Every structure is written in C-alpha cells, then in structure tokens.
Amino acid sequence: MARPLIQMALDSLDFDQTVALAEQVAPHVDIFEIGTPCIKHNGVNLVKALRAKFPDKLLLVDLKTMDAGEYEATPFYAAGADICTVLGVSGLATCKGVIKAANAHGAEAQIDLINVSDKVACARATAEAGAQIVGIHTGLDAQAAGDTPFGDLNDIARLGLPVRISVAGGIKQSTVQDVVRAGANIIVVGAAIYGAPSPAESAREIRELVDAV
C-alpha cells in the first residue's frame, strides 16, 4: 500500500489562526482540510489564501454538499481545492454532480458516509459513479456517544473498491497505527493536533507513528 496521507482538520473560525496553524504543522501533513464550520465562515477566499501559501499541499474543502452538487463544488475547485466532500445521504445524483465538477478541474470528489444507513451500498454506488475517495466519518456527536470508525472502516476496506479510504473520528497517537493497519489511505487528525500544547510536535509524532507501520 502507498504511504498513507495525513490530513489535518482546520476547524477554527478565525481566518488568521487557521493560516497560522497550517504553517505550524505543514512539514508533517499532506492534506489541509478546511473544516465545514471554517469554510462556511470564511468562504472561498480562505481556499485561495491556502492555495497560494501552500502550493505543494493538497487542499480538501469539507463542503458536506447536500444538494446542487456540481453548482456548489465548482467555485471551490476553481479556487484551488483538490478535493471537495459531498454527503452520501444526499443521493447519487448530487454525488455525481460533485464528481463531474471534480473531473472538470482535474480534482477529486470524496463521498462522506456520515449517517448513511447502508454504507457498503453507498460506497459501491459512488465508486462506480467515479468517486475517487470514500470517507469513513464518525462525527463529533457520535464520538461523544462512544462511537468509533473502526467497524465501518473494516466493512469498506474489505470491499476492495478502486477508491482511497479516508478515516476521521477522534484519531490520536494511541489509535493512528490501528487505523493504518485496518486499511486507511488517508488519516484525518484534528483535535489531537490543534488541541495539543505544541501542534507542530503532535503532528510530527503522528507522522512518525504512521510512517513506522
């Protein structure tokens, strides 16, 4: 398997804090995720700013699109996004719209399986439609209830679909190697880095743990 990518979730609403945090962790991560609250608050200008500042990083815009897929995603791809997310619960037509916009810009579409009742069926259908990434996502509210992404990750990984698998949901130093071993291609880390006393040091630790598997 190719070297797993580390995705850093940028969740602050503050534009300058977001850029500053990205600067701290940049040497140790592969993808900057502009989280949903962050992109709603700051808009396309933050995509442009990060694209200009970090030309060598992948940028994921976590739109969680629910309708009008092509229309909503297009301006973010045009601004420099490499990946945009669309909710699997939106239905296949909306997912196909984001996939179409991604293809038009030489970019990628990620299907977020959060709250999808039949994740296996959704992953299969959207992979067949051309999605490049499937996201196993245990949201903050589900994490608070004790849920983890491991069961869903195992179910999707064993399908052998022609997609990369992204995993998000409370991943930290003590669990990141288990996520890699379970078949994740993209490991999303948020609070374990931005909530640490030294985000740069935490990101470095996670990079070393991932690369050691």
Backbone as JSON, one array per atom type, in Angstrom:
{
  "sequence": "MARPLIQMALDSLDFDQTVALAEQVAPHVDIFEIGTPCIKHNGVNLVKALRAKFPDKLLLVDLKTMDAGEYEATPFYAAGADICTVLGVSGLATCKGVIKAANAHGAEAQIDLINVSDKVACARATAEAGAQIVGIHTGLDAQAAGDTPFGDLNDIARLGLPVRISVAGGIKQSTVQDVVRAGANIIVVGAAIYGAPSPAESAREIRELVDAV",
  "N": [[0.84, -1.19, 0.0], [0.42, 2.25, -0.73], [2.16, 4.98, 0.84], [0.41, 6.13, 3.61], [-1.6, 9.08, 3.72], [-1.59, 12.03, 5.72], [-4.11, 13.97, 6.98], [-4.88, 17.16, 8.01], [-7.24, 18.6, 10.04], [-8.6, 21.71, 9.86], [-10.25, 23.65, 11.92], [-10.88, 26.05, 13.12], [-12.71, 29.11, 13.33], [-11.48, 31.47, 12.83], [-9.78, 33.31, 10.46], [-7.02, 34.12, 10.28], [-5.88, 32.61, 12.38], [-6.29, 30.07, 11.39], [-4.61, 29.97, 9.13], [-2.17, 30.35, 10.41], [-1.99, 28.06, 12.05], [-1.86, 26.11, 10.08], [0.65, 26.73, 9.01], [2.31, 25.95, 11.12], [2.07, 23.13, 11.23], [2.64, 22.22, 8.72], [5.09, 20.9, 7.77], [4.64, 18.24, 8.39], [2.29, 17.12, 7.49], [0.02, 16.09, 4.84], [-2.34, 16.85, 3.63], [-4.42, 19.65, 3.83], [-7.34, 20.17, 5.48], [-10.07, 22.19, 5.12], [-12.29, 22.74, 7.43], [-15.87, 22.17, 7.85], [-17.37, 24.19, 9.44], [-15.41, 26.16, 9.32], [-15.09, 26.73, 6.55], [-17.64, 27.61, 5.95], [-17.71, 29.96, 7.39], [-15.55, 31.47, 6.44], [-15.32, 31.2, 3.67], [-14.61, 31.16, 0.08], [-12.31, 32.66, -0.18], [-10.47, 31.84, 1.73], [-9.67, 29.38, 0.75], [-8.29, 30.21, -1.53], [-6.22, 31.65, -0.31], [-4.81, 29.7, 1.18], [-4.1, 28.02, -0.91], [-2.31, 29.61, -2.33], [-0.31, 29.95, -0.44], [0.53, 27.4, 0.23], [1.51, 25.67, -2.06], [2.34, 23.08, -2.49], [0.77, 21.36, -1.04], [-2.11, 19.24, -0.65], [-5.45, 20.39, -0.84], [-8.39, 20.07, 0.91], [-11.76, 20.76, 0.82], [-14.26, 20.8, 3.05], [-17.15, 20.62, 2.25], [-19.47, 19.17, 2.64], [-21.64, 18.75, 0.89], [-25.11, 18.77, 0.12], [-26.99, 19.12, -1.8], [-27.46, 20.19, -5.21], [-24.91, 19.55, -6.39], [-22.81, 19.86, -8.45], [-22.97, 22.61, -8.97], [-22.48, 23.76, -6.45], [-19.9, 22.84, -5.76], [-18.17, 23.62, -7.81], [-17.07, 26.41, -7.76], [-15.23, 26.18, -5.68], [-13.42, 24.21, -6.44], [-12.42, 25.64, -8.61], [-11.1, 27.65, -7.27], [-8.93, 26.4, -6.27], [-9.15, 24.07, -4.75], [-8.34, 20.68, -4.13], [-9.83, 18.52, -3.41], [-13.24, 18.03, -2.75], [-15.95, 17.54, -0.47], [-18.9, 15.52, -0.45], [-22.06, 14.65, 0.83], [-22.95, 11.31, 1.38], [-25.59, 10.71, 1.98], [-26.97, 12.49, 0.48], [-27.73, 11.47, -1.92], [-27.41, 9.76, -5.1], [-27.45, 11.35, -7.42], [-26.67, 13.95, -6.62], [-24.12, 13.38, -5.63], [-22.92, 12.59, -8.02], [-22.88, 15.03, -9.32], [-20.91, 16.5, -7.93], [-18.75, 14.86, -8.48], [-18.6, 15.23, -11.24], [-17.89, 17.96, -11.36], [-15.42, 17.83, -10.09], [-13.94, 16.24, -11.89], [-13.9, 17.95, -14.06], [-12.05, 19.79, -13.26], [-9.72, 18.45, -12.9], [-9.54, 17.29, -10.42], [-10.58, 15.8, -7.25], [-13.35, 13.95, -5.88], [-14.86, 13.42, -2.76], [-16.78, 11.11, -1.03], [-18.71, 11.44, 1.74], [-19.55, 9.31, 4.26], [-20.98, 9.76, 6.57], [-23.67, 9.17, 8.7], [-24.96, 7.64, 6.78], [-27.12, 4.98, 6.12], [-26.78, 2.47, 4.87], [-23.78, 1.87, 4.37], [-22.01, 0.33, 2.86], [-23.39, -0.18, 0.44], [-23.68, 2.44, -0.49], [-21.0, 3.22, -0.78], [-20.18, 1.44, -2.79], [-21.88, 2.22, -4.95], [-21.21, 4.92, -5.4], [-18.49, 4.75, -5.91], [-18.58, 3.35, -8.29], [-19.72, 5.33, -9.79], [-17.64, 7.02, -10.1], [-16.35, 8.33, -8.0], [-13.45, 9.31, -6.22], [-12.54, 9.09, -3.61], [-13.61, 7.66, -0.56], [-15.13, 8.5, 2.43], [-14.87, 7.49, 5.71], [-16.54, 8.44, 8.45], [-16.83, 9.32, 11.66], [-18.73, 11.4, 13.4], [-18.51, 14.33, 15.57], [-20.61, 14.35, 17.46], [-21.36, 11.68, 17.48], [-18.98, 10.55, 18.35], [-18.94, 11.52, 20.95], [-20.86, 9.94, 22.03], [-19.56, 7.61, 22.21], [-18.92, 6.22, 19.91], [-16.81, 4.78, 17.31], [-14.7, 4.8, 14.32], [-13.92, 2.27, 13.45], [-15.37, -0.16, 12.91], [-16.9, 0.47, 10.61], [-14.8, 1.13, 8.89], [-13.51, -1.36, 8.55], [-15.56, -2.74, 7.21], [-15.76, -1.34, 4.77], [-13.14, -1.43, 3.77], [-12.74, -4.11, 3.17], [-14.12, -4.45, 0.82], [-12.6, -3.84, -1.38], [-12.66, -1.72, -3.23], [-12.04, 0.55, -6.02], [-10.99, 2.97, -4.85], [-9.65, 5.55, -2.69], [-9.52, 5.32, 0.85], [-10.65, 7.35, 3.34], [-10.36, 8.21, 6.76], [-11.95, 9.47, 9.6], [-12.41, 10.6, 12.92], [-11.88, 11.21, 15.89], [-9.22, 10.38, 15.94], [-6.03, 9.68, 17.25], [-2.71, 9.71, 18.76], [-2.55, 7.2, 20.06], [-4.22, 5.56, 18.6], [-3.73, 5.79, 15.89], [-2.02, 4.09, 14.43], [-3.46, 1.71, 14.41], [-5.53, 2.43, 12.74], [-4.21, 2.77, 10.31], [-3.31, 0.14, 9.88], [-5.73, -1.1, 9.52], [-6.46, -0.42, 7.0], [-6.72, 2.21, 6.06], [-6.21, 4.89, 3.78], [-6.01, 7.61, 3.95], [-5.56, 9.52, 6.75], [-7.34, 11.29, 9.02], [-6.74, 13.88, 11.2], [-7.57, 15.91, 13.9], [-8.36, 17.39, 16.6], [-6.4, 16.13, 18.16], [-4.1, 17.24, 17.26], [-4.5, 20.13, 16.91], [-5.38, 20.71, 19.43], [-3.3, 20.23, 21.09], [-0.52, 21.1, 23.31], [1.72, 21.78, 21.78], [1.12, 22.02, 18.6], [2.72, 21.5, 16.34], [4.62, 19.66, 17.28], [2.96, 17.54, 18.01], [1.88, 16.86, 15.51], [4.21, 16.02, 14.27], [4.79, 13.71, 15.79], [2.61, 12.07, 15.13], [3.03, 11.77, 12.39], [5.42, 10.27, 12.43], [4.54, 7.94, 13.7], [2.68, 6.96, 11.85], [4.33, 6.52, 9.62], [5.89, 4.5, 10.59], [4.5, 2.15, 10.51]],
  "CA": [[0.0, 0.0, 0.0], [1.17, 3.51, -0.76], [2.31, 5.68, 2.12], [-0.82, 6.83, 3.97], [-1.54, 10.53, 3.83], [-2.14, 12.62, 6.94], [-4.95, 15.14, 6.71], [-5.06, 17.99, 9.2], [-8.51, 19.32, 10.03], [-8.51, 23.11, 10.31], [-11.63, 23.86, 12.34], [-11.1, 27.38, 13.71], [-13.45, 30.08, 12.52], [-10.64, 32.64, 12.62], [-9.0, 33.2, 9.22], [-5.58, 34.2, 10.55], [-5.49, 31.47, 13.2], [-6.28, 28.9, 10.52], [-3.38, 30.02, 8.34], [-1.04, 30.2, 11.33], [-1.91, 26.66, 12.44], [-1.37, 25.39, 8.9], [2.1, 26.96, 8.92], [2.99, 25.18, 12.17], [2.05, 21.68, 11.03], [2.88, 21.93, 7.31], [6.14, 19.93, 7.46], [4.33, 16.88, 8.82], [1.0, 16.67, 6.97], [-0.08, 16.05, 3.38], [-3.6, 17.47, 3.2], [-5.1, 20.58, 4.72], [-8.8, 20.16, 5.37], [-10.8, 23.35, 5.62], [-13.47, 22.12, 8.01], [-17.15, 22.72, 7.44], [-17.63, 25.5, 10.04], [-14.39, 27.1, 8.86], [-15.36, 27.16, 5.18], [-18.88, 28.39, 5.98], [-17.44, 31.27, 7.97], [-14.52, 32.23, 5.71], [-15.61, 31.19, 2.25], [-13.66, 30.76, -0.95], [-11.05, 33.4, -0.05], [-9.52, 31.05, 2.52], [-9.11, 28.39, -0.18], [-7.31, 30.91, -2.36], [-5.07, 32.02, 0.51], [-4.05, 28.49, 1.47], [-3.53, 27.52, -2.17], [-1.15, 30.45, -2.65], [0.72, 29.8, 0.59], [0.99, 26.01, 0.3], [1.28, 25.09, -3.39], [2.71, 21.66, -2.52], [-0.15, 20.57, -0.23], [-3.47, 19.03, -1.12], [-6.47, 21.12, -0.09], [-9.72, 19.49, 0.92], [-12.8, 21.65, 1.33], [-15.29, 19.91, 3.6], [-18.43, 21.27, 1.98], [-20.6, 18.3, 3.01], [-22.71, 19.14, -0.02], [-26.34, 18.01, 0.27], [-27.83, 19.35, -2.97], [-26.83, 21.03, -6.24], [-23.51, 19.17, -6.24], [-21.89, 20.49, -9.39], [-23.05, 24.06, -8.8], [-21.85, 24.17, -5.19], [-18.48, 22.49, -5.69], [-17.37, 24.2, -8.89], [-16.22, 27.56, -7.42], [-14.15, 25.8, -4.76], [-12.38, 23.61, -7.29], [-11.82, 26.71, -9.41], [-10.25, 28.44, -6.38], [-7.73, 25.65, -5.94], [-9.38, 22.86, -3.97], [-8.02, 19.4, -4.76], [-10.87, 17.58, -3.01], [-14.42, 18.54, -2.06], [-16.76, 16.45, 0.06], [-20.35, 15.5, -0.66], [-22.66, 13.69, 1.73], [-23.56, 10.14, 0.75], [-27.04, 10.74, 2.17], [-27.58, 13.42, -0.49], [-28.23, 10.71, -3.07], [-26.42, 9.54, -6.16], [-27.43, 12.45, -8.39], [-25.87, 15.03, -6.06], [-22.74, 12.9, -5.63], [-22.44, 12.63, -9.41], [-22.61, 16.43, -9.66], [-19.6, 16.87, -7.4], [-17.77, 14.09, -9.26], [-18.48, 15.9, -12.54], [-17.13, 19.2, -11.14], [-14.04, 17.43, -9.81], [-13.32, 15.79, -13.14], [-13.7, 19.12, -14.93], [-10.92, 20.57, -12.76], [-8.59, 17.57, -12.62], [-9.52, 17.17, -8.96], [-11.19, 14.58, -6.72], [-14.56, 14.04, -5.06], [-14.9, 12.49, -1.62], [-18.11, 10.82, -0.53], [-18.71, 11.34, 3.2], [-20.55, 8.32, 4.62], [-21.58, 10.06, 7.86], [-25.12, 8.98, 8.84], [-25.51, 6.78, 5.73], [-27.57, 3.76, 6.78], [-26.11, 1.33, 4.22], [-22.52, 2.45, 3.9], [-21.42, -0.53, 1.83], [-24.1, 0.07, -0.81], [-23.35, 3.81, -0.93], [-19.61, 3.21, -1.24], [-20.14, 0.75, -4.09], [-22.55, 3.01, -5.99], [-20.47, 6.15, -5.71], [-17.23, 4.35, -6.55], [-18.94, 3.03, -9.68], [-20.01, 6.61, -10.46], [-16.38, 7.71, -10.36], [-15.75, 8.99, -6.83], [-12.07, 8.89, -6.01], [-12.3, 8.89, -2.18], [-14.76, 7.39, 0.3], [-14.77, 8.93, 3.77], [-15.48, 6.91, 6.91], [-16.55, 9.64, 9.29], [-17.57, 9.32, 12.92], [-18.82, 12.81, 13.74], [-18.26, 14.72, 16.96], [-21.72, 13.94, 18.32], [-21.27, 10.22, 17.61], [-17.82, 10.28, 19.21], [-19.34, 11.8, 22.33], [-21.67, 8.8, 22.46], [-18.7, 6.45, 22.32], [-18.71, 5.53, 18.63], [-15.51, 4.87, 16.65], [-14.84, 4.48, 12.89], [-13.24, 1.03, 13.08], [-16.26, -1.13, 12.29], [-17.19, 0.91, 9.24], [-13.56, 1.02, 8.11], [-13.33, -2.77, 8.18], [-16.58, -3.11, 6.23], [-15.45, -0.74, 3.48], [-11.83, -1.88, 3.29], [-12.8, -5.48, 2.62], [-14.78, -4.44, -0.48], [-11.59, -3.74, -2.43], [-13.11, -0.77, -4.25], [-10.96, 1.34, -6.62], [-11.01, 4.3, -4.24], [-8.9, 5.7, -1.45], [-10.39, 5.37, 2.02], [-10.3, 8.35, 4.34], [-10.97, 7.89, 8.05], [-11.96, 10.57, 10.56], [-13.24, 10.34, 14.09], [-11.18, 11.14, 17.16], [-7.94, 9.67, 15.8], [-4.94, 10.27, 18.03], [-1.46, 8.95, 18.75], [-2.74, 5.83, 20.53], [-5.06, 4.78, 17.68], [-3.46, 6.06, 14.48], [-1.44, 2.92, 13.77], [-4.54, 0.75, 14.18], [-6.28, 2.91, 11.57], [-3.39, 2.44, 9.14], [-3.31, -1.32, 9.68], [-7.07, -1.51, 9.1], [-6.62, -0.17, 5.58], [-6.95, 3.61, 5.68], [-5.23, 5.56, 2.91], [-5.93, 8.99, 4.41], [-5.89, 9.57, 8.17], [-7.72, 12.66, 9.37], [-6.49, 14.2, 12.6], [-7.94, 17.28, 14.22], [-8.13, 17.85, 17.97], [-5.15, 15.58, 18.7], [-3.04, 18.16, 16.86], [-4.73, 21.54, 17.22], [-5.63, 20.87, 20.86], [-2.08, 19.9, 21.83], [0.29, 22.26, 23.7], [2.51, 22.11, 20.6], [0.56, 21.35, 17.43], [3.79, 21.03, 15.46], [5.2, 18.45, 17.87], [1.95, 16.49, 17.91], [1.83, 16.45, 14.11], [5.42, 15.24, 14.0], [4.62, 12.4, 16.42], [1.65, 11.28, 14.35], [3.74, 11.42, 11.14], [6.38, 9.2, 12.71], [3.78, 6.73, 14.0], [2.11, 6.48, 10.59], [5.41, 6.03, 8.75], [6.52, 3.33, 11.21], [3.66, 0.96, 10.31]],
  "C": [[0.87, 1.24, 0.0], [1.18, 4.15, 0.62], [1.02, 6.43, 2.45], [-0.59, 8.34, 4.09], [-2.15, 10.99, 5.14], [-2.86, 13.91, 6.58], [-5.2, 15.88, 8.02], [-6.35, 18.79, 9.08], [-8.33, 20.7, 10.65], [-9.94, 23.57, 10.63], [-11.91, 25.23, 12.96], [-11.91, 28.26, 12.77], [-12.6, 31.29, 12.14], [-9.7, 32.43, 11.42], [-7.5, 33.14, 9.52], [-5.08, 33.03, 11.4], [-5.39, 30.2, 12.35], [-4.99, 28.85, 9.71], [-2.17, 29.79, 9.23], [-0.88, 28.74, 11.77], [-1.39, 25.81, 11.27], [0.15, 25.54, 8.76], [2.86, 26.09, 9.93], [3.12, 23.7, 11.8], [2.44, 21.27, 9.61], [3.98, 20.9, 7.04], [5.74, 18.47, 7.67], [3.03, 16.33, 8.25], [0.98, 16.8, 5.44], [-1.27, 16.83, 2.84], [-4.07, 18.46, 4.26], [-6.59, 20.52, 4.44], [-9.35, 21.45, 5.94], [-12.15, 22.83, 6.1], [-14.75, 22.86, 7.66], [-17.47, 24.05, 8.12], [-16.66, 26.57, 9.54], [-14.71, 27.61, 7.45], [-16.66, 27.96, 5.11], [-18.61, 29.82, 6.45], [-16.53, 32.12, 7.08], [-14.67, 32.21, 4.2], [-14.41, 30.9, 1.35], [-12.32, 31.5, -0.82], [-10.02, 32.64, 0.78], [-8.89, 29.96, 1.65], [-8.02, 29.04, -1.02], [-6.04, 31.23, -1.56], [-4.2, 30.8, 0.81], [-3.4, 27.92, 0.22], [-2.27, 28.3, -2.51], [0.01, 30.19, -1.7], [1.32, 28.4, 0.6], [0.76, 25.3, -1.04], [1.57, 23.59, -3.45], [1.79, 20.78, -1.69], [-1.47, 20.35, -0.96], [-4.42, 19.8, -0.23], [-7.8, 20.41, -0.23], [-10.68, 20.5, 1.53], [-13.98, 20.78, 1.76], [-16.66, 20.56, 3.48], [-19.61, 20.48, 2.55], [-21.84, 18.66, 2.17], [-23.9, 18.19, 0.1], [-27.26, 18.15, -0.94], [-27.03, 20.19, -3.96], [-25.32, 20.8, -6.27], [-22.55, 19.9, -7.15], [-21.83, 22.0, -9.17], [-22.31, 24.51, -7.54], [-20.35, 23.95, -5.19], [-17.61, 23.26, -6.67], [-16.52, 25.41, -8.46], [-15.07, 27.22, -6.47], [-13.04, 25.05, -5.5], [-11.66, 24.68, -8.09], [-10.86, 27.56, -8.57], [-9.0, 27.69, -5.95], [-7.91, 24.43, -5.09], [-8.99, 21.63, -4.78], [-9.11, 18.37, -4.52], [-12.01, 18.38, -2.39], [-15.25, 17.35, -1.59], [-18.23, 16.65, -0.26], [-20.92, 14.4, 0.22], [-23.28, 12.53, 0.95], [-25.07, 10.14, 0.88], [-27.73, 11.69, 1.2], [-28.19, 12.68, -1.67], [-27.24, 10.71, -4.22], [-26.34, 10.71, -7.13], [-26.56, 13.6, -7.89], [-24.39, 14.63, -6.02], [-22.14, 12.98, -7.03], [-22.13, 14.06, -9.84], [-21.26, 16.88, -9.17], [-18.5, 16.12, -8.15], [-17.53, 14.76, -10.62], [-17.64, 17.18, -12.4], [-15.67, 18.88, -10.87], [-13.31, 17.05, -11.09], [-13.02, 16.96, -14.07], [-12.48, 19.94, -14.52], [-9.71, 19.7, -12.44], [-8.42, 17.32, -11.14], [-10.24, 15.89, -8.55], [-12.43, 14.9, -5.9], [-14.5, 13.0, -3.96], [-16.33, 12.35, -1.14], [-18.02, 10.61, 0.98], [-19.87, 10.43, 3.6], [-21.2, 8.58, 5.98], [-23.1, 9.93, 7.77], [-25.76, 8.23, 7.67], [-25.9, 5.44, 6.37], [-26.91, 2.52, 6.2], [-24.82, 1.84, 3.58], [-21.88, 1.63, 2.8], [-22.07, -0.25, 0.48], [-23.75, 1.45, -1.37], [-21.93, 3.86, -1.47], [-19.5, 2.56, -2.61], [-20.72, 1.62, -5.2], [-21.76, 4.24, -6.38], [-19.09, 5.85, -6.3], [-17.48, 4.02, -8.01], [-19.21, 4.3, -10.47], [-18.75, 7.44, -10.68], [-15.77, 8.46, -9.19], [-14.35, 8.43, -6.61], [-11.77, 8.53, -4.55], [-13.62, 8.62, -1.48], [-14.33, 7.71, 1.73], [-15.57, 8.21, 4.85], [-15.41, 7.98, 7.99], [-17.45, 9.44, 10.5], [-17.58, 10.75, 13.44], [-18.63, 13.07, 15.23], [-19.36, 14.25, 17.9], [-21.69, 12.43, 18.54], [-20.08, 9.83, 18.48], [-18.17, 10.49, 20.68], [-20.18, 10.67, 22.91], [-20.87, 7.51, 22.52], [-18.43, 5.7, 21.03], [-17.3, 5.74, 18.1], [-15.68, 4.48, 15.18], [-14.39, 3.07, 12.51], [-14.15, 0.0, 12.41], [-16.57, -0.79, 10.84], [-15.96, 0.8, 8.35], [-13.33, -0.41, 7.66], [-14.31, -3.18, 7.1], [-16.24, -2.58, 4.84], [-14.13, -1.26, 2.91], [-11.9, -3.25, 2.64], [-13.49, -5.54, 1.26], [-13.78, -4.4, -1.63], [-11.98, -2.79, -3.55], [-11.93, 0.04, -4.79], [-10.99, 2.79, -6.15], [-10.01, 4.33, -3.09], [-9.9, 5.83, -0.3], [-9.82, 6.37, 3.02], [-11.04, 8.03, 5.63], [-10.82, 9.07, 9.0], [-12.83, 10.19, 11.74], [-12.44, 10.14, 15.35], [-9.85, 10.41, 17.1], [-6.84, 10.43, 16.52], [-3.74, 9.34, 18.02], [-1.68, 7.48, 19.1], [-3.54, 4.96, 19.57], [-4.64, 4.88, 16.22], [-2.86, 4.85, 13.76], [-2.48, 1.84, 13.52], [-5.35, 1.14, 12.95], [-5.52, 2.57, 10.29], [-3.46, 0.95, 8.85], [-4.66, -1.82, 9.18], [-7.36, -1.16, 7.66], [-6.88, 1.25, 5.16], [-5.83, 4.14, 4.8], [-5.0, 7.0, 3.33], [-6.41, 9.01, 5.86], [-6.14, 11.02, 8.55], [-7.53, 12.88, 10.86], [-6.83, 15.67, 12.84], [-7.5, 17.68, 15.6], [-6.83, 17.33, 18.56], [-3.96, 16.45, 18.32], [-3.35, 19.57, 17.33], [-5.02, 21.77, 18.7], [-4.41, 20.59, 21.72], [-1.33, 21.17, 22.23], [1.19, 22.74, 22.56], [1.94, 21.37, 19.4], [1.63, 20.78, 16.5], [4.39, 19.73, 15.98], [4.22, 17.29, 17.77], [1.85, 15.96, 16.48], [3.05, 15.62, 13.74], [5.32, 13.83, 14.58], [3.7, 11.51, 15.6], [2.27, 10.87, 13.01], [4.67, 10.25, 11.36], [5.66, 7.88, 12.99], [3.2, 6.11, 12.72], [3.21, 5.84, 9.72], [6.07, 4.77, 9.29], [5.74, 2.04, 10.97], [4.14, 0.17, 9.1]]
}
